[in-house]
């Protein structure tokens, strides 16, 4: 496995790489990728970090773990590659953006365009076995991704954190609400969204208003 992480994130997280949990995590992930099909492709495990350097982060969206069916996961939470049908959660995200901002539904679900604008699309667990949701949730990834959130909390301010669903909202304790905007809602999955609390929250326009107020370019959602 030839896995690289972007230099600014490498500097921020260098203390994690020498911890015992990270050595155990690395070995467990290597074994999994060698013996069973896993997603995303190994070269894309750190894609969220590689596309969105530490000092360029403006928005943080936290997912739980990667999509686990073929051709979907490519290292960005909620994102799928062009040509892949929109998973239900992503469809609801796009529907809310369209309602909120009056923009048309996009042609594809590749959120690389968001990452390139400073949206960190971070799954708490960065890998998964094929066809088996949350199968790598106990390998130790959350120690690492929590450290990434804590690094942002220590060194960056005026960020927008979008916390969707109970799992993402459980990370809120790490964030200084006086120095950042925290937008919380139910998860965009149909099971949660259709019960209320997802649609009509205007999170994307509120995010952009906050960024502009703090002298930053809004996101082209």
ROSE-4610 file (N, C-alpha, C; in Angstrom, 1 decimal, always signed):
// ROSE-4610
residu = [X/X/X/X/X/X/X/X/X/X/X/X/X/X/X/X/X/X/X/X/X/X/X/X/X/X/X/X/X/X/X/X/X/X/X/X/X/X/X/X/X/X/X/X/X/X/X/X/X/X/X/X/X/X/X/X/X/X/X/X/X/X/X/X/X/X/X/X/X/X/X/X/X/X/X/X/X/X/X/X/X/X/X/X/X/X/X/X/X/X/X/X/X/X/X/X/X/X/X/X/X/X/X/X/X/X/X/X/X/X/X/X/X/X/X/X/X/X/X/X/X/X/X/X/X/X/X/X/X/X/X/X/X/X/X/X/X/X/X/X/X/X/X/X/X/X/X/X/X/X/X/X/X/X/X/X/X/X/X/X/X/X/X/X/X/X/X/X/X/X/X/X/X/X/X/X/X/X/X/X/X/X/X/X/X/X/X/X/X/X/X/X/X/X/X/X/X/X/X/X/X/X/X/X/X/X/X/X/X/X/X/X/X/X/X/X/X/X/X/X/X/X/X/X/X/X/X/X/X/X/X/X/X/X/X/X/X/X/X/X/X/X/X/X/X/X/X/X/X/X/X/X/X/X/X/X/X/X/X/X/X/X/X/X/X/X/X/X/X/X/X/X/X/X/X/X/X/X/X/X/X/X/X/X/X/X/X/X/X/X/X/X/X/X/X/X/X/X/X/X/X/X/X/X/X/X/X/X/X/X/X/X/X/X/X/X/X/X/X/X/X/X/X/X/X/X/X/X/X/X/X/X/X/X/X/X/X/X/X/X/X/X/X/X/X/X/X/X/X/X/X/X/X/X/X/X/X/X/X/X/X/X/X/X/X/X/X/X/X/X/X/X/X/X/X/X/X/X/X/X/X/X/X/X/X/X/X/X/X/X/X/X/X/X/X/X/X/X/X/X/X/X/X/X/X/X/X/X/X/X/X/X/X/X/X/X/X/X/X/X/X/X/X/X/X/X/X/X/X/X/X/X/X/X/X/X/X/X/X/X/X/X/X/X/X/X/X/X/X/X/X/X/X/X/X/X/X/X/X/X/X/X/X/X/X/X/X/X/X/X/X/X/X/X/X/X/X/X/X/X/X/X/X/X/X/X/X/X/X/X/X/X/X/X/X/X/X/X/X/X/X/X/X/X/X/X/X/X/X/X/X/X/X/X/X/X/X/X/X/X/X/X/X/X/X/X/X/X/X/X/X/X/X/X/X/X/X/X/X/X/X/X/X/X/X/X/X/X/X/X/X/X/X/X/X/X/X/X/X/X/X/X/X/X/X/X/X/X/X/X/X/X/X/X/X/X/X/X/X/X/X/X/X/X/X/X/X/X/X/X/X/X/X/X/X/X/X/X/X/X/X/X/X/X/X/X/X/X/X/X/X/X/X/X/X/X/X/X/X/X/X/X/X/X/X/X/X/X/X/X/X/X/X/X/X/X/X/X/X/X/X/X/X/X/X/X/X/X/X/X/X/X/X/X/X/X/X/X/X/X/X/X/X]
num = [1/1/1/2/2/2/3/3/3/4/4/4/5/5/5/6/6/6/7/7/7/8/8/8/9/9/9/10/10/10/11/11/11/12/12/12/13/13/13/14/14/14/15/15/15/16/16/16/17/17/17/18/18/18/19/19/19/20/20/20/21/21/21/22/22/22/23/23/23/24/24/24/25/25/25/26/26/26/27/27/27/28/28/28/29/29/29/30/30/30/31/31/31/32/32/32/33/33/33/34/34/34/35/35/35/36/36/36/37/37/37/38/38/38/39/39/39/40/40/40/41/41/41/42/42/42/43/43/43/44/44/44/45/45/45/46/46/46/47/47/47/48/48/48/49/49/49/50/50/50/51/51/51/52/52/52/53/53/53/54/54/54/55/55/55/56/56/56/57/57/57/58/58/58/59/59/59/60/60/60/61/61/61/62/62/62/63/63/63/64/64/64/65/65/65/66/66/66/67/67/67/68/68/68/69/69/69/70/70/70/71/71/71/72/72/72/73/73/73/74/74/74/75/75/75/76/76/76/77/77/77/78/78/78/79/79/79/80/80/80/81/81/81/82/82/82/83/83/83/84/84/84/85/85/85/86/86/86/87/87/87/88/88/88/89/89/89/90/90/90/91/91/91/92/92/92/93/93/93/94/94/94/95/95/95/96/96/96/97/97/97/98/98/98/99/99/99/100/100/100/101/101/101/102/102/102/103/103/103/104/104/104/105/105/105/106/106/106/107/107/107/108/108/108/109/109/109/110/110/110/111/111/111/112/112/112/113/113/113/114/114/114/115/115/115/116/116/116/117/117/117/118/118/118/119/119/119/120/120/120/121/121/121/122/122/122/123/123/123/124/124/124/125/125/125/126/126/126/127/127/127/128/128/128/129/129/129/130/130/130/131/131/131/132/132/132/133/133/133/134/134/134/135/135/135/136/136/136/137/137/137/138/138/138/139/139/139/140/140/140/141/141/141/142/142/142/143/143/143/144/144/144/145/145/145/146/146/146/147/147/147/148/148/148/149/149/149/150/150/150/151/151/151/152/152/152/153/153/153/154/154/154/155/155/155/156/156/156/157/157/157/158/158/158/159/159/159/160/160/160/161/161/161/162/162/162/163/163/163/164/164/164/165/165/165/166/166/166/167/167/167/168/168/168/169/169/169/170/170/170/171/171/171/172/172/172/173/173/173/174/174/174/175/175/175/176/176/176/177/177/177/178/178/178/179/179/179/180/180/180/181/181/181/182/182/182/183/183/183/184/184/184/185/185/185/186/186/186/187/187/187/188/188/188/189/189/189/190/190/190/191/191/191/192/192/192/193/193/193/194/194/194/195/195/195/196/196/196/197/197/197/198/198/198/199/199/199/200/200/200/201/201/201/202/202/202/203/203/203/204/204/204/205/205/205/206/206/206/207/207/207/208/208/208/209/209/209/210/210/210/211/211/211/212/212/212/213/213/213/214/214/214/215/215/215/216/216/216/217/217/217/218/218/218/219/219/219/220/220/220/221/221/221]
x = [+0.8/+0.0/+0.9/+0.7/+1.5/+0.5/+0.4/-0.6/+0.2/-0.2/+0.5/-0.5/-0.1/-1.0/-0.3/-1.2/-0.7/+0.2/+1.2/+2.3/+1.8/+0.8/+0.4/-0.3/-1.1/-1.8/-0.8/+0.2/+1.3/+1.9/+2.2/+2.8/+1.9/+0.6/-0.4/-0.6/-0.5/-0.8/+0.4/+1.6/+2.8/+2.9/+2.3/+2.3/+1.5/+0.5/-0.3/+0.4/+1.3/+2.0/+2.9/+3.3/+4.2/+3.5/+2.2/+1.4/+1.2/+1.1/+0.8/-0.4/-1.5/-2.7/-2.6/-1.7/-1.6/-0.8/+0.2/+0.9/-0.1/-0.9/-1.9/-2.9/-3.4/-4.3/-3.7/-2.5/-1.9/-1.8/-1.4/-1.2/-2.6/-3.6/-4.9/-5.5/-5.3/-5.8/-5.1/-3.7/-2.9/-3.4/-3.6/-4.1/-5.5/-6.4/-7.7/-7.6/-6.8/-6.7/-6.1/-5.2/-4.5/-5.4/-6.4/-7.2/-8.6/-9.2/-10.6/-10.8/-11.8/-12.0/-12.4/-11.8/-12.1/-12.2/-12.9/-13.0/-12.6/-12.2/-11.9/-10.6/-10.3/-8.9/-7.9/-6.8/-5.8/-5.2/-5.0/-4.4/-5.3/-6.6/-7.5/-7.9/-7.3/-7.7/-7.6/-6.6/-6.4/-6.9/-7.8/-8.2/-8.7/-9.5/-10.1/-9.0/-7.9/-6.8/-6.0/-5.8/-4.9/-5.5/-6.9/-7.5/-7.8/-7.7/-8.0/-7.0/-5.9/-4.8/-5.3/-4.6/-5.0/-5.4/-4.5/-4.7/-5.8/-6.3/-7.3/-8.7/-8.8/-10.1/-11.0/-12.2/-13.2/-14.5/-14.8/-16.0/-15.6/-16.2/-15.9/-17.3/-17.4/-18.5/-18.1/-18.7/-18.3/-19.2/-18.7/-19.5/-19.0/-19.7/-19.4/-18.3/-18.7/-17.7/-18.0/-17.0/-17.2/-18.4/-18.9/-19.8/-19.1/-19.9/-19.3/-19.7/-20.2/-20.6/-19.6/-19.4/-18.4/-18.6/-17.5/-17.4/-17.9/-18.3/-18.8/-17.8/-17.1/-16.2/-15.0/-14.6/-13.3/-12.6/-12.9/-12.2/-12.8/-13.9/-14.6/-16.0/-16.3/-17.6/-18.8/-19.8/-21.0/-20.8/-19.6/-19.3/-19.2/-19.6/-19.4/-18.9/-18.2/-17.6/-18.6/-18.3/-19.2/-19.7/-21.0/-21.5/-22.2/-21.9/-22.4/-23.7/-24.8/-26.1/-26.0/-26.7/-26.6/-27.2/-26.4/-27.0/-28.1/-29.0/-30.1/-29.7/-28.7/-28.3/-27.8/-27.0/-26.5/-27.6/-28.6/-29.7/-30.4/-30.6/-31.3/-30.4/-29.1/-28.2/-28.4/-28.4/-28.5/-29.9/-30.9/-32.3/-32.3/-31.7/-31.8/-31.0/-29.8/-29.0/-29.8/-30.5/-31.3/-32.4/-33.1/-34.2/-33.7/-32.5/-31.9/-31.4/-30.7/-29.9/-30.5/-31.6/-32.2/-31.3/-30.4/-29.5/-30.1/-29.7/-30.2/-29.5/-30.1/-29.4/-28.2/-27.1/-25.8/-26.0/-25.0/-25.1/-24.4/-23.5/-22.8/-22.6/-22.3/-22.1/-20.7/-19.8/-18.4/-18.2/-17.9/-17.8/-16.3/-15.5/-14.1/-14.2/-15.2/-15.3/-15.5/-16.2/-16.3/-14.9/-14.3/-13.0/-12.0/-12.0/-11.1/-11.3/-12.5/-12.9/-12.7/-12.2/-12.0/-13.0/-13.7/-14.6/-13.9/-13.7/-13.1/-14.2/-14.2/-15.2/-14.7/-14.8/-14.1/-15.0/-14.7/-15.4/-14.6/-15.3/-14.7/-13.9/-14.3/-13.6/-13.3/-12.0/-11.6/-11.6/-11.9/-11.9/-13.1/-13.4/-14.5/-14.4/-14.9/-15.0/-16.1/-16.0/-17.1/-18.3/-19.4/-20.8/-21.0/-20.2/-20.3/-20.1/-21.2/-21.1/-20.5/-19.6/-19.0/-18.1/-17.6/-16.8/-15.4/-15.0/-13.6/-13.8/-14.9/-15.2/-14.4/-13.9/-13.2/-11.7/-11.2/-9.8/-8.9/-9.5/-8.8/-8.8/-9.5/-9.5/-10.0/-11.0/-11.6/-10.6/-9.6/-8.5/-7.8/-7.6/-6.9/-7.7/-9.0/-9.8/-10.2/-10.4/-10.6/-9.4/-8.2/-7.0/-7.0/-7.6/-7.6/-8.6/-9.7/-10.7/-10.1/-9.4/-8.8/-7.7/-7.0/-5.9/-6.6/-7.7/-8.4/-8.9/-9.4/-10.0/-8.9/-7.7/-6.6/-6.1/-6.0/-5.2/-6.0/-7.3/-8.1/-9.4/-9.8/-11.1/-11.9/-13.2/-14.1/-14.3/-14.3/-14.7/-16.2/-16.8/-18.2/-18.1/-18.7/-18.8/-20.3/-20.5/-21.8/-21.9/-22.6/-22.7/-24.1/-24.2/-25.4/-25.6/-26.7/-26.9/-26.2/-26.7/-26.2/-24.7/-24.2/-22.8/-21.9/-22.2/-21.4/-21.6/-22.8/-23.0/-22.3/-21.9/-21.2/-19.8/-19.3/-18.0/-18.1/-19.2/-19.4/-18.6/-18.3/-17.7/-16.2/-15.7/-14.3/-14.2/-15.4/-15.4/-15.7/-15.0/-15.3/-16.4/-17.6/-18.7/-18.6/-17.7/-17.6/-16.7/-15.9/-15.0/-15.3/-16.4/-16.7/-18.3/-18.8/-20.2/-20.4/-21.3/-21.7/-23.1/-23.3/-24.7/-25.0/-26.0/-26.4/-27.8/-27.9/-29.2/-29.3/-30.5/-30.6/-29.7/-29.5/-28.8/-29.6/-29.0/-29.7/-30.3/-30.0/-30.6/-32.1/-32.8/-34.2/-34.9/-34.3/-34.9/-35.0/-34.0/-34.0/-34.7/-34.2/-34.7/-36.2/-36.8/-38.2/-39.1/-38.4/-39.1/-39.1/-38.3/-38.2/-36.9/-36.4/-35.2/-34.0/-34.2/-33.2/-33.6/-34.7/-35.1/-35.6/-35.2/-35.6/-34.8/-33.6/-32.7/-31.8/-31.7/-30.9/-29.5/-28.9/-27.6/-26.5/-26.8/-25.8/-25.7/-26.8/-26.8/-26.3/-26.6/-26.1/-24.6/-24.1/-22.7/-22.0/-22.5/-21.9/-22.0/-23.1/-23.2/-22.1/-21.9/-20.9/-19.5/-19.2/-17.9/-17.7/-18.7/-18.5/-18.3/-19.1/-19.0/-17.5/-16.8/-15.5/-14.4/-14.8/-13.9/-13.4/-14.2/-13.8/-14.8/-14.3/-15.1/-16.2/-17.4/-18.4/-18.2/-18.8/-18.7/-19.7/-19.2/-20.1/-20.7/-21.8/-22.3/-22.9]
y = [-1.2/+0.0/+1.2/+2.0/+3.3/+4.4/+4.8/+5.8/+7.0/+8.1/+9.4/+10.4/+11.3/+12.3/+13.7/+14.6/+16.0/+16.6/+17.4/+17.8/+18.6/+19.6/+20.4/+19.6/+18.6/+17.7/+16.8/+16.4/+15.5/+16.2/+17.5/+18.3/+18.4/+18.6/+18.8/+17.5/+16.4/+15.1/+14.2/+14.7/+13.9/+13.2/+13.8/+13.2/+11.9/+11.8/+10.5/+9.4/+9.6/+8.5/+7.7/+8.2/+7.5/+6.8/+6.9/+6.4/+4.9/+4.1/+2.6/+2.3/+3.1/+2.8/+2.9/+3.9/+4.1/+3.0/+2.4/+1.3/+0.1/-0.1/-1.2/-1.0/+0.3/+0.6/+0.3/+0.8/+0.6/-0.9/-1.7/-3.1/-3.8/-3.4/-3.9/-3.6/-2.3/-1.9/-2.6/-2.7/-3.4/-4.9/-5.6/-6.9/-7.0/-6.1/-6.1/-5.9/-5.0/-4.7/-5.8/-6.6/-7.7/-9.0/-9.1/-10.3/-10.2/-9.0/-8.9/-7.6/-7.4/-6.2/-5.1/-4.0/-2.8/-1.6/-0.6/+0.7/+1.8/+3.0/+3.3/+2.6/+2.8/+2.3/+2.8/+2.1/+2.4/+3.8/+4.1/+5.4/+6.6/+6.4/+7.4/+7.5/+6.7/+6.7/+8.1/+8.8/+10.2/+11.3/+10.9/+11.9/+13.2/+13.1/+14.3/+15.3/+14.7/+15.6/+16.1/+15.2/+15.6/+16.7/+16.7/+17.7/+19.0/+19.0/+20.2/+20.4/+21.1/+21.3/+22.0/+21.8/+22.3/+23.8/+24.6/+26.1/+26.6/+25.7/+26.0/+25.6/+24.9/+24.4/+25.6/+25.6/+26.6/+26.0/+24.8/+24.1/+22.6/+22.1/+20.7/+19.9/+18.9/+18.0/+16.6/+16.1/+14.8/+13.7/+12.7/+11.5/+10.4/+9.2/+8.1/+7.2/+6.5/+5.7/+5.6/+5.1/+5.2/+4.3/+4.7/+3.8/+2.5/+1.4/+0.1/-0.8/-0.1/-0.9/-0.5/-1.3/-1.1/+0.3/+0.9/+2.2/+3.4/+3.3/+4.5/+5.3/+4.7/+5.5/+5.9/+7.2/+7.7/+8.6/+8.4/+9.1/+10.4/+10.8/+12.0/+11.7/+12.1/+11.8/+12.2/+11.4/+11.6/+11.7/+11.7/+11.8/+10.5/+10.5/+9.4/+9.9/+9.1/+9.5/+9.7/+10.5/+10.7/+9.4/+9.4/+8.2/+7.2/+7.4/+6.6/+7.2/+6.4/+7.0/+7.6/+8.7/+9.4/+8.5/+8.2/+7.5/+8.4/+7.8/+8.6/+9.8/+9.7/+10.8/+12.0/+11.6/+12.7/+13.3/+12.5/+13.1/+14.1/+13.8/+14.7/+16.0/+15.8/+17.0/+17.9/+17.3/+18.1/+18.8/+18.1/+18.6/+19.8/+19.7/+20.9/+22.1/+21.8/+22.9/+23.6/+22.8/+23.4/+24.2/+23.7/+24.5/+25.8/+25.6/+26.7/+27.8/+27.4/+28.4/+28.7/+27.9/+28.1/+27.6/+26.7/+26.2/+24.8/+24.5/+23.2/+22.0/+20.9/+19.7/+19.4/+19.0/+18.7/+17.5/+17.4/+16.3/+15.0/+15.2/+14.1/+14.3/+13.3/+13.3/+13.5/+13.9/+14.0/+15.4/+15.3/+16.5/+17.0/+16.5/+17.0/+18.5/+19.0/+20.5/+21.2/+20.6/+21.2/+21.2/+20.0/+19.9/+20.9/+21.2/+22.1/+23.6/+23.8/+25.1/+25.3/+24.2/+24.3/+23.6/+22.6/+21.8/+20.5/+20.3/+19.0/+18.0/+17.0/+16.0/+14.7/+14.8/+13.8/+12.7/+11.5/+10.4/+10.1/+9.7/+9.4/+8.1/+7.2/+6.0/+6.0/+5.8/+6.1/+4.9/+3.7/+2.5/+1.7/+0.7/-0.2/-1.4/-2.6/-3.8/-3.7/-4.2/-4.3/-4.9/-4.2/-4.7/-4.8/-4.2/-4.4/-3.0/-2.3/-0.9/-1.0/+0.0/+0.1/-1.0/-1.8/-3.0/-2.6/-1.4/-0.9/+0.1/+0.2/+1.3/+1.1/-0.1/-0.4/-0.6/-0.2/-0.4/+0.7/+1.8/+2.9/+4.2/+4.2/+5.4/+6.6/+6.4/+7.6/+8.3/+7.7/+8.4/+9.4/+8.9/+9.7/+10.9/+10.6/+11.7/+12.6/+12.2/+13.1/+14.0/+13.5/+14.3/+15.4/+15.1/+16.1/+17.2/+16.8/+17.9/+18.7/+18.1/+18.8/+19.7/+19.3/+20.2/+21.5/+21.3/+22.5/+23.3/+22.7/+23.5/+24.3/+23.7/+24.4/+25.6/+25.5/+26.4/+27.2/+26.9/+27.6/+28.1/+29.2/+29.8/+30.3/+30.7/+31.1/+30.0/+28.8/+27.6/+27.4/+26.7/+26.2/+24.7/+24.2/+22.7/+22.3/+21.4/+20.9/+19.5/+19.4/+18.1/+17.5/+16.5/+15.9/+14.5/+14.4/+13.2/+13.0/+12.1/+11.9/+11.7/+10.9/+10.5/+11.8/+12.5/+13.8/+14.8/+14.9/+15.8/+15.5/+14.2/+13.8/+14.4/+15.0/+15.6/+17.1/+17.6/+19.0/+19.5/+18.6/+19.1/+19.5/+19.2/+19.6/+21.0/+21.6/+22.8/+24.0/+25.1/+26.3/+27.1/+27.1/+27.7/+29.2/+29.8/+31.2/+31.7/+30.8/+31.2/+30.5/+29.7/+29.0/+28.9/+28.6/+28.4/+26.9/+26.4/+25.0/+24.8/+24.1/+23.9/+22.4/+22.2/+20.8/+20.5/+19.3/+18.8/+17.3/+16.8/+15.3/+14.9/+13.6/+13.1/+13.2/+13.4/+13.6/+12.2/+11.1/+9.8/+9.9/+9.2/+9.3/+8.9/+8.0/+7.6/+8.7/+9.6/+10.7/+12.0/+12.2/+13.5/+13.6/+12.4/+12.4/+12.6/+12.5/+12.7/+14.2/+15.0/+16.4/+16.8/+18.0/+18.5/+18.6/+18.1/+18.2/+19.3/+19.1/+20.1/+21.4/+22.5/+23.8/+24.4/+23.9/+24.4/+25.5/+25.6/+26.7/+26.7/+25.5/+25.4/+25.9/+25.8/+26.1/+27.6/+28.3/+29.7/+30.3/+29.7/+30.2/+30.1/+29.0/+28.8/+29.9/+30.1/+31.1/+32.5/+32.8/+34.1/+34.3/+33.3/+33.3/+33.5/+32.8/+32.9/+34.3/+34.9/+36.2/+37.2/+37.1/+38.0/+38.0/+36.8/+36.7/+36.9/+37.5/+37.8/+36.7/+35.6/+34.4/+34.3/+33.6/+33.4/+32.3/+32.5/+31.5/+30.3/+29.2/+27.9/+27.9/+27.5/+27.2/+25.8/+25.7/+24.4/+23.8]
z = [+0.0/+0.0/+0.0/-1.1/-1.1/-0.9/+0.4/+0.9/+1.3/+0.7/+1.1/+1.6/+2.5/+3.1/+2.8/+2.5/+2.1/+3.2/+2.7/+3.7/+4.8/+4.6/+5.7/+6.8/+6.3/+7.3/+7.9/+7.2/+7.8/+8.9/+8.8/+9.9/+11.1/+10.8/+11.9/+12.6/+12.0/+12.5/+12.8/+12.7/+12.8/+14.2/+15.2/+16.5/+16.6/+15.7/+15.7/+15.1/+14.1/+13.4/+14.2/+15.4/+16.2/+17.4/+17.5/+18.6/+18.3/+19.4/+19.2/+18.4/+18.6/+17.9/+16.4/+16.0/+14.5/+13.9/+14.6/+14.0/+13.9/+14.9/+14.9/+13.8/+13.6/+12.6/+11.2/+11.0/+9.7/+9.3/+10.3/+10.0/+9.8/+10.5/+10.3/+9.0/+8.6/+7.3/+6.1/+6.3/+5.3/+5.1/+6.2/+6.2/+5.5/+5.8/+5.2/+3.7/+3.3/+1.8/+1.1/+1.8/+1.1/+1.0/+1.9/+2.0/+1.6/+1.6/+1.2/+0.4/-0.3/-1.1/-0.1/-0.2/+0.7/-0.2/+0.4/-0.3/+0.7/+0.2/-1.2/-1.7/-2.9/-3.3/-2.4/-2.1/-1.1/-1.4/-2.7/-3.0/-2.6/-2.4/-2.1/-0.6/+0.3/+1.7/+2.3/+2.0/+2.5/+1.5/+0.6/-0.4/+0.1/+1.2/+1.8/+2.2/+2.8/+3.3/+2.1/+1.1/+0.0/-0.9/-1.0/-1.8/-1.1/+0.2/+1.0/+2.1/+1.7/+2.7/+4.0/+5.0/+6.4/+6.4/+5.8/+5.8/+4.9/+4.0/+3.1/+3.5/+4.6/+5.1/+5.5/+4.9/+5.3/+5.9/+5.5/+5.9/+6.2/+7.3/+7.6/+7.6/+6.8/+6.8/+7.2/+8.3/+8.9/+8.5/+7.8/+7.6/+8.5/+8.4/+9.3/+8.8/+7.7/+7.0/+5.5/+4.7/+3.2/+2.7/+1.6/+0.9/+0.7/+0.7/+0.7/-0.5/-1.5/-2.8/-3.9/-4.9/-5.9/-6.6/-6.9/-7.7/-7.0/-5.7/-5.0/-4.3/-3.3/-2.4/-3.1/-2.9/-3.4/-2.4/-1.1/-0.1/+0.4/-0.1/+0.3/+0.8/+2.0/+2.6/+1.7/+1.5/+0.8/-0.7/-1.2/-2.6/-3.4/-4.7/-5.6/-6.9/-7.6/-8.9/-10.0/-11.0/-12.1/-12.7/-13.1/-13.6/-12.6/-11.3/-10.3/-9.8/-9.7/-9.3/-7.9/-7.7/-6.4/-5.3/-4.2/-3.1/-2.4/-1.7/-1.2/-0.4/+0.5/+1.3/+0.4/-0.6/-1.5/-2.3/-2.7/-3.4/-2.5/-1.2/-0.3/-0.1/+0.0/+0.1/-1.1/-2.3/-3.5/-3.6/-3.2/-3.2/-2.3/-1.1/-0.1/-0.7/-1.3/-1.9/-3.0/-3.8/-4.9/-4.3/-3.3/-2.6/-1.9/-1.3/-0.5/-1.4/-2.4/-3.2/-4.6/-5.0/-6.3/-7.4/-7.2/-8.2/-8.7/-10.0/-10.5/-9.9/-10.0/-9.5/-10.3/-9.7/-10.5/-11.3/-12.3/-13.2/-12.6/-11.7/-11.1/-9.6/-8.9/-7.4/-6.9/-7.8/-7.4/-6.7/-5.4/-4.6/-4.5/-5.4/-5.5/-5.7/-6.4/-6.7/-5.4/-4.4/-3.0/-2.3/-2.3/-1.7/-2.2/-3.5/-4.1/-3.6/-3.1/-2.6/-1.1/-0.4/+1.0/+1.9/+1.3/+2.1/+2.4/+3.7/+4.2/+4.3/+3.5/+3.4/+4.2/+5.5/+6.3/+6.9/+6.5/+7.2/+8.5/+9.5/+10.8/+10.7/+9.9/+9.5/+8.1/+7.7/+6.3/+5.4/+5.9/+5.1/+5.5/+4.6/+4.9/+4.0/+4.5/+3.7/+2.8/+1.6/+0.6/+1.2/+0.9/+1.3/+2.8/+3.6/+5.1/+5.8/+6.0/+6.6/+8.0/+8.3/+9.6/+10.0/+9.0/+9.3/+9.8/+9.5/+10.0/+11.1/+11.7/+12.7/+14.0/+14.2/+15.4/+15.2/+14.1/+13.8/+14.4/+14.7/+15.3/+14.5/+13.4/+12.5/+13.3/+14.2/+14.9/+15.7/+16.3/+17.0/+16.1/+14.8/+13.9/+13.4/+13.0/+12.4/+13.5/+14.8/+15.9/+16.0/+15.9/+16.0/+14.9/+13.7/+12.7/+13.0/+13.6/+14.0/+15.1/+16.1/+17.2/+16.7/+15.7/+15.1/+14.5/+13.8/+13.3/+14.4/+15.4/+16.6/+17.3/+17.3/+18.0/+17.2/+15.9/+15.1/+14.1/+13.9/+12.9/+13.5/+13.0/+13.5/+12.3/+12.5/+11.5/+10.4/+10.9/+10.1/+10.3/+9.3/+9.4/+9.5/+10.6/+10.8/+10.6/+9.6/+9.3/+9.9/+11.0/+11.7/+11.5/+10.7/+10.3/+10.9/+11.8/+12.4/+13.8/+14.6/+15.9/+16.0/+15.0/+15.1/+14.9/+13.8/+13.6/+14.7/+15.2/+16.3/+17.6/+17.7/+18.9/+18.9/+17.8/+17.7/+18.1/+18.3/+18.6/+19.8/+20.8/+22.0/+21.7/+20.6/+20.2/+19.6/+19.3/+18.5/+19.4/+19.2/+19.9/+19.2/+19.7/+19.0/+19.0/+19.9/+19.9/+18.7/+18.2/+17.1/+15.8/+15.7/+14.5/+14.4/+13.3/+13.1/+13.1/+13.9/+14.0/+13.5/+12.4/+11.9/+12.1/+13.0/+13.3/+12.7/+12.3/+11.8/+11.9/+11.5/+11.4/+10.2/+10.0/+8.9/+7.6/+6.5/+5.2/+4.7/+5.3/+4.8/+4.9/+3.9/+3.9/+5.2/+5.9/+7.2/+8.2/+8.2/+9.1/+8.5/+7.2/+6.6/+6.4/+6.1/+5.8/+7.1/+8.3/+9.5/+9.9/+9.2/+9.5/+10.1/+9.8/+10.4/+9.5/+8.3/+7.2/+6.2/+5.6/+4.6/+5.2/+4.5/+4.9/+6.0/+6.3/+7.3/+6.8/+5.4/+4.8/+5.3/+5.5/+6.0/+5.0/+3.7/+2.7/+2.5/+2.5/+2.4/+3.7/+4.9/+6.2/+6.2/+5.7/+5.6/+4.8/+3.7/+2.8/+3.4/+4.0/+4.7/+5.7/+6.5/+7.5/+6.9/+5.9/+5.2/+4.7/+4.0/+3.5/+4.6/+5.7/+6.8/+7.4/+7.2/+7.7/+6.6/+5.5/+4.5/+3.6/+3.6/+2.8/+1.6/+0.6/-0.6/-0.3/-0.7/-0.5/-1.3/-0.9/-1.6/-2.7/-3.9/-5.0/-4.9/-4.2/-3.9/-5.2]
